[in-house]
């Protein structure tokens, strides 16, 4: 199960990488199609069909939110301890605080635990997206919260969350097998997310320095440790615990680079950490998954 959860992801990422290198495919339109069409359908479909009890979903969301506070605080304190300049310190806090819950998180959870993993990963993805777009800019610029919140409310993803929760609550039944069409669009999101990630890696310059390695290891190994402490505090067990630890071991979110470039962080170092942590995660995620399964079994 351990390597089987990562190998399909690596295959699709590699296919995206080769598509850029060999076919010179433009990533921009595919990325926009994925983020603004396929991912909202995936979120709506998962929330609409989700059979998890509300209490369990809220506990999982709360555990990830609590862990995220620990992620951000750890990155900020590490930057202060290393006496990094403010833009680099903000970037370290951001890459530590925000794991890749989309491209990698949804995909690995699905291949590791099937639909049960994808259901739980979707809940975390929704929470992580709201945290990223609400508080991410403040890490870099120290302000702009209300403006960024307005932008968040304009994202199709947010309305997919609202509509998905309503559809679940009223047990919505779509006519003319439209639900089948929704589900097919949703299924297209995961391969497209991974292809987009591979294409992004192909377009990035790769180099490794001491800061890059430290920040990457802090994300992929420090994340699960902090998440485990949050899980203990809230009494999380079973598949919820496995998915929380697995998602918390994901590499830095691609959007941290975009925010660093837009709001005044160290964009160059952030890009290197995104790429390096992604590559490292193919080695660390089987370890994290194995330990997570063992922790859940012991609990």
N, C-alpha and C positions, 0 to 999 in steps of 0.2 A: 504493500500500500504506500510505503514511504516514497520510493522512487517513482512509482506509478502516478503519484499526485503531481510530480514536478515535470516528468518527461514529456507529457503532452503539451504542457505550457511551453517548455523549451522548444519543442518542435514548431509551434505556431509563431513564437517570437523569432525564431531563426528564419521562418518563411517570410515574415515581414522585413527582416534585415536584408535578406537576399533580394526581395522585391525592389528595394531601393538601390542596392548595389548593382544589380544586374539589369533591371528593367527601368530604372530611373523614374519610378512611380512617385507622384506628388502626394505627400502625406496629408496636406491640409484638408482637402475635400473629404477624404475618408475619415479623418479625425472628427470633423464637424458632423458628418453623418452619424458617426457612432455616438458622440456625446449628446447630440441634440435630438436624435430620433431613436436609435436602437436602445441606448441605455435607459431613457425614460420608459420605453415599452417594457424593458426587462424589470425595472423597479415596479411599475404598475402591475405587471403580471405576477410577480412574486408576492407583492402585498395583497393583491386580490385573492390569490389562491392560498395564501399562508394560513396554515391551521394551528400555528403556535398560539398558546394562550397569551393574553395581553400582559399578565403579570410577568411571565418568563421573558417576553420580548422587552418589556421595560427594564427588567433587571439586567439583561444583556446590554441594552443601550446605556444604562447607567454605569455599568462596569467599564465599558469602553470610554465613556466620557470622563470617568474618574481616572482611568489609565492615561488618557490624553493630557490631563492636567499634569500628571507625573512625567509624561514624555517632554512636555514643553518646559517644565521647571528644570528637569535634568539637563536639557540642552542649554538653557539659559545659564544655569550654574556652571556648567562645563566651560562655556564661553567666557564667563567672568574669571574662573580659575585660571584659564589659559591666557587671560589678558588679551583677548582678540579684539580687533577694532570693531566698532559698533555694527557696520554692515555684515561682517563675517559672523559676529556673535548672533545677530538676528537670523542669518541663514542657518547656522547650526541649530538654533532653537526650532526653526521651521522644519528642517529635514528630520529632526528627532521627533517632533510633535506629530507630523502628518505622514503616516504610512500609505503606501499605494493600495488602497482598499478597492480600487476599481479594476484596472488592467490585470493586476496580479491577484488581489484578494478574492474577488468573485470567482476567478478561474480556478485557482488552487483549491479553494474550499469546495468547489463543485467536483473537481477530479478526486479530491481526497475523501469526501463524505457524501457525494451525490446531492440529491435534492434537499436533504436535511441540512447539509452544509451550506448550500446556496441560499436557502431561506434565512439562515442566521447571518451569513455574510452580507446579505442585502440589507438587513437591519443595521448592521455596523456601517455599511457603505453610506446609508442615508445620514446617519449621525455624523460620520466623518466628513461628508460633503458639506453639511451645514456648518460644522466647526471650521473647516478650511476656509470657506468663502466668507464667513462672518468674522473670524478672528485672525486669519492669515495676514491680511494687509496691515493690521495693527502691529504685528510683530516687526514688520519692516519699517513702517512709516510712523508708528505711534499714534495713529488716528485713522479717520475715515471709516469708522465702524458703521455709522448710519447709511453712508453712501454705498458701502459694500453690501449691507443688508438689503438695500433696495435692489441692487444688482442680483443678489441671491434669489429674491422673490420673482425675478424675471426669468429665471432658469426653468426650462421645461421639466427638469428633474424634480423640482420642488412641487410642481403641480401634479406630476405623476404620483408623488407620495400622497398628496391630499386625495386625489381621485382613487388611488388604489386602496387607501384606508376606508373611504366611503363605500367603494364597491364591495369590500370585504364585509363591512358592517351590515349592509342591506342585502347581502347574498345576491349580488347582481347576476342576472343571466342574460347574456347578449344573444340577440336573434341571428339567424342566418349563418350560424357557425362563425361569427365574428371573433368569438373567443379563441378559436383555432388560429385565426390570422394573427391575433395579438400574440399568442404563444410562439408562433413561428418567427415573428419579428424579434421577440425577446430572445429566442435561441440564437439569433444571429449576432447578438451583442458580444458574447464572450470571445468567439474567434476574432471578431473585428477589433476588440480591445487589445488582444494579444498581438495581432498583426500591426496595429498602430504603435504598440510599445516597441516591437522589433524595428519598425521604421524610424522611430525616434532615436533609438540607440545607433542606428546606421548613420544618422545625420549628426551625431554628437562626436566631438573630439574626445579621445580617451587618453588620460594620463593619470598616474597615481602618485600622490604625495602623502606625507605623514598626516596632514589634516584630513585628506580625503578618506584615508583608511580608517582613521579614528572615528570620523563622523559616520561612516558607513557601518562600522561594527557597532557603534552606539545605537544605531537604528535597528539593525537586524538581530542583534543579540540582547541589547539592553531593553528593547521594547517588550519581548515576551516576559522578561523578569518583572518589569513594572506592572504588566498586565496581570501576572499571577498574583501579585500583592493585592491588586484591585479586586480580583476574583475571590481571594480569601476574605477580603473585607465584606463583600456582598454575598458570600456563600454560593458562588457559581459552581455548578458541577456538570458532569456528563458532556454531551455534545456542545452545550453552550460554552463550557470551559475550553474545549478543544479548539473551537472556532475562534474564540477570543484570543487565545495564545497564538494561533496560527496567523491570524490577521495582524496581530501586533508585531509579528516577526517579518512583515513585508518590507520591501525597500522603500526609500523615500519617494513620496508622491511626485509625479512629473509636474504637477501644478505648482510645486514649491519653486521650481526654476522660473516659471512664468511670473509668479508674484515677486520673486527677487529682482527680476529684470524690470518689472513695472513700478515697484514701490521702493527701490533703493537698497536692496540687499546685495550680497556678493554673488552676482549671477554666475560668474565663471566657475567659482568653487561649488556652487549649488548644483550646476549642471554635471560636474564631475562626480559629485556624491550620488546624484540620481542614477547615473550610469553604473558606477562602481558598486553601489549597494544592490542594484538590480542583478548584476553579474554574481556578486557574492551570495545573493539569496538563493540561487540555484544549488549552492552547496549547503547553506545553513537551514533552509526550509525543511528538508527531510529530517534533520536533527531536531528542529523545533517541533515538528509534527509528532515524531516518536516520543519526545518527552511530554508533549501535551496529552497524547493518548495514555501514556503511563500515569500522568498526574490525575487524569479523569478517572482512570480505573482504580487508582488508590483512594480517590475521594468517594 
